[in-house]
Amino acid sequence: MWLKVIIVILFIANLIALGSAFVTLIKDQGRGGKRTARLLLVRVSLAAALLLVIAFGFYTGQLGVDAPWSGRF
């Protein structure tokens, strides 16, 4: 259960970082500010952490596929 909560938190943090980078890009108006680059680096780091947590969940069996088309009947 905790793994799913961590996944949701990382996903929301990823969206917040992406939105923050967009806002700083608009405020700087393309003047080459480093704030946007740093926020996008945070976003990429959060996305990598999210992928690692999902891979860990599949590896340990805490996450699984329950879709009707997954082939498990």
For each residue, the residues with C-beta under 8 A, 3 or more apart:
1: 4 5
2: 5 6
3: 6 7 53 56 57 62 63
4: 1 7 8 63
5: 1 2 8 9
6: 2 3 9 10 53
7: 3 4 10 11 50 53 54 57
8: 4 5 11 12
9: 5 6 12 13
10: 6 7 13 14 46 49 50 53
11: 7 8 14 15 50
12: 8 9 15 16
13: 9 10 16 17 46
14: 10 11 17 18 43 46 47 50
15: 11 12 18 19
16: 12 13 19 20
17: 13 14 20 21 39 40 42 43 46
18: 14 15 21 22 43
19: 15 16 22 23
20: 16 17 23 24 39
21: 17 18 24 25 36 39 40 43
22: 18 19 25 26
23: 19 20 26 27
24: 20 21 27 28 33 35 36 39
25: 21 22 28 30 36
26: 22 23 29
27: 23 24
28: 24 25 31 32 33 35 36
29: 26
30: 25
31: 28
32: 28
33: 24 28 36 37
34: 37 38
35: 24 28 38 39
36: 21 24 25 28 33 39 40
37: 33 34 40 41
38: 34 35 41 42
39: 17 20 21 24 35 36 42 43
40: 17 21 36 37 43 44
41: 37 38 44 45
42: 17 38 39 45 46
43: 14 17 18 21 39 40 46 47
44: 40 41 47 48
45: 41 42 48 49
46: 10 13 14 17 42 43 49 50
47: 14 43 44 50 51
48: 44 45 51 52
49: 10 45 46 52 53
50: 7 10 11 14 46 47 53 54
51: 47 48 54 55
52: 48 49 55 56
53: 3 6 7 10 49 50 56 57
54: 7 50 51 57 58 63
55: 51 52 58 59
56: 3 52 53 59 60
57: 3 7 53 54 60 62 63
58: 54 55 61 63 64
59: 55 56
60: 56 57
61: 58 64
62: 3 57
63: 3 4 54 57 58
64: 58 61
65: 70 72
66: 70 72
67: 70
68:
69:
70: 65 66 67
71:
72: 65 66
73:
